Amino acid sequence: MASQVSISGWLLLGLILLMLALIGAVIYLSLRLRKSAAGSLGMESRYQEM
């Protein structure tokens, strides 16, 4: 029983780390896209108003 708990715990930890990595990648990509598109689309001022 203890081995099953530790295995599920490791799976949960891996899932949380995977989610954090995905969220970090999405934030990183959105920041890069926002910086590259700020000059042509003027999205910087739109985000500052919000």
Secondary structure by P-SEA (a helix, b strand, c coil): caaaaaaaaaaaaaaaaaaaaaaaaaaaaaaaaaaaacccccaaaaaaac
